[in-house]
Amino acid sequence: MSSLRIASALPSRRALACALSLALFPCAAVAADTPGNRASDALKTFDRVIVIATPVQPLTFETDPKLPRQPVPASDGADYLKTIPGFTALRNGGTNGDPVLRGMFGSRLNLLSNDGSMPGACPARMDNPLSYVAPETYDSLVVVKGPQTVLWGPGASAGTVRFQRETPQFDAPGLRMQGSLLGGSFGRNDQVLDATAGTTLGYARLSANRSQAGDYSDGSGDRVPSAWKKWNTDLALGWTPDADTLLELSAGIGDGQARYAGRGMDGAQFKRESLALRFEKRFDGTLRKLQASAYRNDANHVMDNYSLRDPNPAGSMPMAMASNVDRLTKGARVAATWELGAFALTAGLDAQDSRHRSRSGMGRGSYATLPWSRDARLRNLGMFAEGTWTAAQGQRVVAGARVDRAETADLRQTAGMMAMPNPTFGQTRRETLPGGFIRYERDIAGSGVGWYAGLGHVARMPDYWESFSPNRGPMGATNAFAGIQPELTTQLDIGAQWRGARGSAWVSGYAGRIDDFILFRYMSGGMMGSTSMASNVDARIHGAEAGGEFRPGKDWTLGGSVAWAWGENAAAGTPLPQMTPLEGRFTAAWDNGRWNAGVLLRAVAAQTRVAVSQGNVTGRDLGPSAGFATLALNAGYRVSERVQLSAGIDNLFDRAYSEHLNLAGSADFGYPAMPVRINEPGRNLWLKLNFSL
């Protein structure tokens, strides 16, 4: 039946044994400093478990993915983003969720790893870009909300997400190493290793991880198909002839498989191949920095209904079948930064070329003997400039502009379930897409208070999912490729923050208009199954987030955040789909420098504003959803400066609940034919060891 073993609800014995044995390893040996490998050189001090991220600049959040987090440490990039207020994810199974920010998802979020793009290949988004990201192998996660930067590629109307690896620096030959071991309920078993050897002239860095889990049980004790197994390995070789110069070559591979409760097929392969070259040079004059990079990322994804499940003779796919899709993306970027008095400016060019192909077959493994069929090519060339003017002490104006020349070629000779001749075969769409923003920032001297207001505009080309996956396009259009227009977002972002001796607080709000919002409708097609239609509508959005923390005593911290999103189809006066309900997170943490403990209460309101009409599911809403609240506990012990043990219990009271953003459970896994929400995991225990050398 399945090569992914269904594990018990107890932590993996092997992982726990490894964690405990390393925790008891002589601390003096672990903490030994060697030349060029001092604690100040290499590794960040371990912190308490991360449950809510806070902004470091207006609309910008930054966190260290290596730190322990709650809920259970993330297996993919989308899961880690949920620590940032405003983010949630569409759950497929136990891993590879699709990130959603302020009710917006897809290419409205610019998702980057080491500043390279790796869009998934599946037309149904079973392998979104963050499926290929192992968060703990990166050094930082930076998120900019809204259309408030132009530096990192086109179309980022909802926000920009960057998983980054820092450049190691050595003042003498040395070796640095850090990693983690994780064991948890439902067979969770993770290992991460990040090792760097280097001298003043260069370095070699190896980052690797392996993550595995079995199917989880929800709060009612029912099994939810959700098992996964994945691994990644990346190697970077850097040349640093002086402190101001870097030339780095990096390569990576990875693979995995994942069982999906809400899909008719599972992810049987997530093969990744990455290659990148990066150059950086710093200067002392008006020209301060020059950056150039190029990358080649290939995602080879297999979906089938027989590797991780048995085909259901009574289902919509009664026979063994598979689909193999591949997307090769190449890109390059060059940028220069100048500083002159009160002005700073970064300007440059970026380009991307992405090619998609597919093949499918009936019977086990038959697809591998068939030839590939190219169906799409997407290109983009962009120019950008973003600068900051410090008008006076505590007053800044930040502005940026970019223009993109985008084109999409339809290479499908046939289209549709009946494989009819494609009327747009060989056609190419070309669009010139302008965008930009301006933001004013003000700090009130001596008060710890600052505020900002920014207005941004983005024109976004329809992506592969929107152009090629719908069965139909807008009324009167030949298909979605020919009929879907670029999406135009204009948005106002405002906010304020306060930092004091015993606490901090922040609040942000936004309001926007989206012309030609790309809306999906999913309809029952009778004997032909469900069909999808993509069209353009005008939409309005607004929402808010707020958070803060207060330190009532030396060792205590109280914190919380709230987030809310609202969207409307302006022409029809109906809700937009996948709008996240009001959510609050409230924490209390105690930390005396050696021991720490915390509690997390997550409360989500019911969502009754949904996009459902005439019995057909519109967008991603399955109907109204009930509110819920869950409680989680965590604790940690710093064995030494370089060894930390942390543990947690998620969903302490074993609640049976589901998120509003959800996929209908597949009938092939025993769910009813009518849409049924996939429940979240029940009580979940985990133990994690972080260490560094």
N, C-alpha and C positions, 0 to 999 in steps of 0.2 A: 504493500500500500504506500507507505511513505518512508523516505530516507531520513526524515526529521523525526526523531524520537519524541513521543509525548512524555514529558517529564513530570515528576511529582511537584507538589506545591512547596516543597522544602528547598532551601538553598543547596546548590550543587556541593556535594561533599568534597570533591576534588578541589574545587576553587576555594572553598573555605579552608581546607587543610593547607593549601599553598599560602593563602593570606595570613593565616595564623603563624605558620612557620617563619615567614619573612618578618612578621611583626615581632617575633621573639628573637630574631637574629641580633647578635651583639651590636648595640647602637654605636659604640665607638668605631667599629669597623665601617659601618655605613656612613657615618658623618665625617670621616677623615677627609681633611682638605689636602689637596695636592697643588703644586704650582700650576697656575693657569686654570684651576678648577675650583676656585673659591666659591663659597655660597653666594657672595655678592656678584660674581661673574655670571653664574649660570642660571639659577633657578629661583623662581618666586617663592616667597614664604607661604606655606600652606595656610589656608584660610578656613573659616567654618563653611558648612554646607550652604551652597547657593540655592535660594528658592525664589528670589525676586531680584532682577537686575534693575539698576538705576541709571539715569542718563549722566554722561560725563560732560556733554555739551548740549546746546539746544538741538533737540530731535536726534541726538546721537547717543547710542548705547554701546558700551564696550565691556566685554567680560572675558575671562580666561576659561576656555572649555576644559582645561585639565583639572579644574577644581571639582570636588564632589558637588552634586546637585540633588535636589529632590523635586519631583518624583524620581524613581530609580534612574540612575545615570543613563544618558541618552545613547541609543544605538545608531541614530542618524541625525542629520542636521536639523530636520524639521522638529524633532522631539526636543532638541536643546533650545530652540528658539522660544518654546513655550514658557521659559523663565522670564521673558521680556513682555511686559504688559502690552496687550493689543494683539499678540500672536496666539493662534491656535492652529490646529491641523486636521485635515480630513484623514481619518484612520482607515488604512487598507486592511491591516491585520495587526501583528505585533510590532512591525517596523515599516519604514519607508512611507510615512505619512506625507501628505502634500501640504506645505505651509500656507497659512492664510493670515494676512495682516489687515486689520480693520475691515474684514469682510472681502478683501481683494486677494486673488491668488493667480497662479499661472505666471506668464511673463510680465505681469504688472509688478512682480517682484524680481529685481535683478539679483540672481543668486550666483555668487562667484566663489571659487576656491583658489587661493594664491593668485587672485586677479585673473583667472582663466575661466571661461564659460564651458560648462559641460551639460548641455541640455539633454534630457532623456530622449529615448527613441520611441517609446510606446505611444501610439496615437490616443490611448485611453489613460495616459499619465500614470501607468503602473510603475514607472521608474523615473520619477521627477528628479531634477538635478541634485537634490540633497540626499537621494538614495545612495549616491556614490561618495558621500562625505562621512568620514568617521571623526566626529567632533574632537575627541580627546587627542588626536594626532596633530592638532593645530594649536598655536600659541595664543591666538586672540580671535574673538568674534566681534565684528564692528557692524552695527546696524544704523542706517540713516532712514528715518521715517519720512514718507511723503516725497514729492518731487523737489527735494532741497539739495541735490548735488547733481552735477553733470559729468563728473570725472570718470565714471566707471561703466559707461556703456549706455545704450539707448533704452527708451521705453520704461524706465523705472518710475511709474506713476504712484505705486503704493509704497515703494521703498527699495533700498539697496542693502544687501546682506553679503558680507565678505568674511570668509574663514581664511585666516592668514597664518603663515609660519614666519617667525622672525629670523633675522640674520644673526647667527652666532658670532661672537667676537672672542678671540683668544689673545692674551698678552704673553703666553708661553705655551709650549706643548702640553696638552691635557686631554682628558677624557671626561665627558659628562654623560650622565644617564638618568633617565627618570621613566617611571612606568606605573602601572596599576594592575591589580587583580580584583575581579568582582565576582561574587557568587550571590545568587538570589533565588527566589521562588520561581516555580515553573521552569526549572532547569537553566536559569540564566547563568551564563558562564563567559566572562570577558577577560582578555589579556591585552595589555597595551605596553609597548616598549618604544622609547625614543632615545637614541644614542647618538652622540656627536663626538668625533675625534678631530682635533685640529691644532694648528700652530698659528703664528702671526701671518703666515702666507696663505692659509686656506683651511678648509674643513671638509669633512665627509659626515653627512647626517643620515641616519636610517630611522624611519618611522614605520611602525608596523602595529597592526591590531587584528584581533580575532574576536568575534562576538557570536553567541549562540543562545537560543532559548527554545523551549518547547511551546506547545499550545498553552494558553492561559485559561483559567477558570474565572468566570465572572462572580459577582457577589451572591448569585443564586446557586453556585456550584456547577453551572453548565459550562462545558468546554466550548471555547471559541477558537476556531482554526486560525492560528497566528504564529506558528513556529517559524524561526529563521536561522540561517547560518551564513556568516559573511566574513570576509577578511580583506585586508589592504596592506600593501607594502610600497613605500616610497623611499627613494634614495636621492640625495642632493649632494653635488660636489661643487664647492665654492672656492674661488681664487680671490684672495684679498691682498694684493701686492702692497697696499698701504691702507690706512684707516679710512680713506675716503673713496675707495674703489672696490667694486664687487662685480664678479662675473660668475654666474651660477648656472649649472646644468642639472636638471632634475628629471627623473623618470619614475613612473609608478604603475602598478598593476593591482587588480583586485577582482573579486568575484563573490557570488553569494546566491542564495535562493531563499524564497519567502512564500509562506502559505497565506493566502488572502481569503478572509471570510466573506468579503463583500464583492467578490469578482467571480466570473465564470471560469477563469483560469488562474493559475499561480505563477509567480515569478520563478522560473526554473534556472535562470542564469542572469547575472548582473555583471558581465565581464567588462572591466575598465582597463584601458591602456592610455597612459598620459606621458607627454614629453614636453618640457618647457626649457626656455633659455631666458636668462634675466641679466641685465646690466644696469648698474647704478654708479653714478659719479657725483661727488659733492665738491663744491667750490666755495671760495671765500669772498668772491666779489658779488656784483649785482645778480649774476646767474648763480643760484645756490645749489641746484640739483638737476641732473639729467637722468632720466629713466627710460629704458627700452626693454621690451619683453615680447616673446613669441611663444605660442603653445600649440599643441596638437593633442586633442582629446577624442578618444573613440569609445562609444558606449555600444556594446553588443548584448542585446537583451532577448531572452527566450521566454515566451509564455506558453504554457501547455496545461492540459487537464489530466495528466497521467503520472507525472513525476512525483507529486506531493499529495495526490488524491486519486481515487478511482473514478473513471467516467461514469456518470449517472445515466443509465439507460432510459430513465423517464424524464431526464432534463433536456435543456435546450441544446446541449452538446453531448449526445449519447455515445459518440465514438471518440477514440483517442485522436487528438489533433494538437497542433502546435503552430505558433507563429514566431518567427525570428526577425527582429528588426535591428538595424544598425544605423548609428548616426556618428559621422566623423565631422568634428568641428575644429577648424584652424583659426587662429587669431593672432593679432599683434597690436602692440600699443607703444607709442613713444610720447613722452611728456617732459616738459622743462618747467622749472620753478624759478621765478625771479623775485627779489626783494629790493625795494628802493624806498627807504624812509618808512612812511606810514602805509605803503602799498605792498601787497604780495600777490603774485599771479602765477597760476599754473595753467599751461595751455599745451595742446597736443592733438594727436590723431589716433584713432583706433579703427580696427577693421576685423571683420569676421566672415568666414565662409563655412557653411554647414551643409552637408550632403546626407540625404536620408535614403535608405534602401530597405527592402523587406523580402521575405519569402515565407511560405507556409505550406503545410501538408497534412494529410490525413494519415493516421497510423503513427506508431511510436518511432521517433527518430527519422521519419521520412523527409522532413524539411531539409536536413543536412545534405541530402543528395541533389537538391534542386538548385537552379541558378538564382542569383540575386536579381531583383527588379528595382531599379532606381525610380523613385516617385517624386522627389522634391529636392530643390536646391535653394538655400536662403543665404543672401549676402547682405552685408551692411558696411558702409564706410562713414565714419563720423569725425567731425572736428569739434573741439571743445575748448573752453576757457573759463576758469573760475578764479575769482580774486577776492581779497579782503582789504578794505580800507579802514584803518583805525582813525576815525575822524577826530577823536579826542579820547582822553583817558576814560575807559569804560564804555566807549561807544564805537560800534563797528558796523560796517555795511558789508555784507557778503553777497556776491552776485555771480551768476554763471550763465553761459549760453552754449548751446551746441546745435549743430545741424547734421542730420543723418540722411544719407542716400541709401535707401533700402530697396531690395528687389527679391522677389520670390518667383521661382520657375516651377511650373506644373509639368512633371515628367511622367505622369500616369497615362498609359495608353488606354486602360480601361478603368472604370469606376463603378461603385455600387455593388450590391450583393449579387446582381445578375451579370456582373462583369461586362457591362455594355461599353461601347466605344466612348471615350472621354472627350467631350466637345472642347475642352480647354487644354488638351494635350499639346505641349510645346510652347504654350503661351507664358510670357513673363510679365509680372506686374512690377512697376517701378514707382516709388513714392519719395518725395523730398519732405523730411519731417523735422520741423524746427522745435526747439524747446529751450527753457531757461527758467531762472528764478532770481528773486532779489529778497534779501532778509536783513532786517535791522535788529541789532542786539544792543541791549543797554544794561549795564551794571550800575546799581545805585551805591555810590561809595559809602563804606562804613556800615552798611546795613546787611550785607550778605544776600541781598535780593537782586535778581536780574530778570529781565523779560525780553521777549523777542516777538517779531511778527514777520512772516514771510509769505510771498505769493509766488507760486510756481506753475509752469505749464509744460505738459509733455504730450507729444504725438507718438503713438505706439503702433507699429506695424502688426497686423494679425500674425500670430505665431503659427508653428506647424500644426498644433492641436486644433486651433481655430480655423485654419484654412483647409485642412485635408481630412480631418476626422468626421465632420458632420455629414449625415446622409443628405441633407438639403441645405441650401443657402436661403437668403431672404426671398420673400415673395417676388416672383418675376425674374430672379437671377438664375443663370444656368446652374451654378453650384456655389458653395461657400467661397471657394478660391476666387471666383469672378465677382461675387457680390458683396463680400464683407469689406467695409471701409475701415481705414485706420481709426483708432480710438483716441480722442482728444480730451485730456484731463486738465482742468484749471482748478487749483486748490489753494486756499488760504490756511496757513498754519500759524497758530499763536500759542504762547506759553509763558510760564514764569517758573523760577526756582528760587529756593532760599536755602542757605547753608549757615548753620550756627554752631556754637561750641558743643551742643548736646543733641543736635539733630539736623535733619534736612527735609525738604519737601519740594515737590514739583507738580506742575499741572500743565497739560497741553490740550488743545482743541483744534479741530479742523472742520472746514466746510468746503465742498467742492461741487463742481458741475462736470459731468462726463458726457460729452457729445459723441454719439455713435458708440456707446457702450456695447461691447460684444456680448450678447446674451444667448445662452444655450437653452433649448427646450427639449425635454425628453418625453416621447409619447409612445403609447402602446401601439404596436403595429400588427396586432392579431397574430396570424400564423407566421408572419415574417419576423416576429420578435419586436423589440423596441427600436424606435428610430429617433434620430436627433436632428435638430434644426438650429442653425446659427443665424442671428440677425442683429441689426444695429438698432438701439433705442437710445434716447436721451435719458440721463439719470442724474439724480442728486444724491449726495452723500454728506454726512456729517457725523461727528462723534467726539469723544473725549477720553483721556486717560489721566490718572493722577496717582501719586504715590509719595511715600515718605518714610522716615524712620526717626525714632526718638530714643535716646539713651538715658533712662531714668537713674541708672547707677553705673558704676565703673564696668561691671561685667554684663550688664543687661542691655538688650536692644529690642525695641518693639517696632514693627514695620507693617506696611500694608500697601496695596495698590488696587485700583479699580479701572476697568476698561469697558467701553461701550461703543458700538458702531450701529449706524442707521443708514439705510439706502432705499431709494425709491425709483421705480420706472416713472419718469416724469410725465410721459405722454399718457400712460394708462392709469397713473395714480395708484399703482400696486407696488408691493415691496419687491426689492431686489432679492434674489436668492442668496443663501449662505452668509447672511448677516449674523455675526456672532452676538449672542445675548450678553447682557450686563454680567460682568464677572468681577469678583473681589477675592483678593488673597490677603491673609492677615497672619503675621508671624510674631513669635516671641523667641528670642535666642539668648542663651547664657554662655559666656566664654571667659574662662579665667586664665587663658594662655596655655594651659595644658589640656584641660577638658572643655568640651563644648556640647551643648544640647539645644534642641529647638523643636518648635511645634508649628505646623502649617495648617491653617484652615482655609479651604477653597470653597467658595460659595458661588453658584451660577444660577441666575434667574431663569424662570420659564421663558420660552420664546414663542409668542403667538403670532407675530408678524411674519408670515411665511409666504413664499411664492408658489402656491398650489392652486390650480384652477381646473375646473371641469374634469377632475379625476386624474389629470395628467401631471406628472412630476415636472416642475420647471426648475432649471438649474440643478442645484444639489439638495434642495430642501425635500425632506420626506414627510413634512407636516409639522404641526406644533410639537414642541418638546417640553418636558417637565423640568423644573428646576431641581437642583440637588446640592448637597454639601458633603465634603469629605474632609477627614482629619488625617494628618500624617505626622510622624515623629522622626527625629533624627538625633544622632549623638556622635561625637568624635573624640579621639584621644591622640594627642601628638606624642608619639613614642620618643621622638627626637626632632631636631630641626628638619630632618630629611625623611622621616617616616611618620605617616599619619594613618590611623585606622578610623573609618567612619561606618556608620550603620543607619538603617532607616526602616520604617514600617509605613508603607503607603496604604491608603484606604483602610485605616485602622479598624473600623467597625464593619468591614466587609460588605459595604453597600452595593446593591445591584443598581447600576445607573448607566446612562449613555449620554454622549455629547450631542448637542444640537447638530453640528456639522458631522455628517455620518454618511455611510454607504449602506444600502440595503443588503442584508445577509443573503448569500447565494443559496438558491434552492438545492444546488448540488451538495451542499454541506448540511442538509436537513432543515434549513429554514423554510418557512412557508413561501409560496410563490409571490404573495403580496409583499410589499416592502416592509422589512422588519429591521429596526435599528440594531447595530452591533454594540453589545454592552462592553464597558471598560473592564479592566482586570479587577478581580476581587482583592482581598488582603494580600499584600506583597511585601516580603521581607528581603532585605539585601544587606550585604557586608562588603566593604571596599577598602582596599589597602593602596595608598599612594606612597611611592618611595622615590628617592633620588640618590644618586651617587656623585 
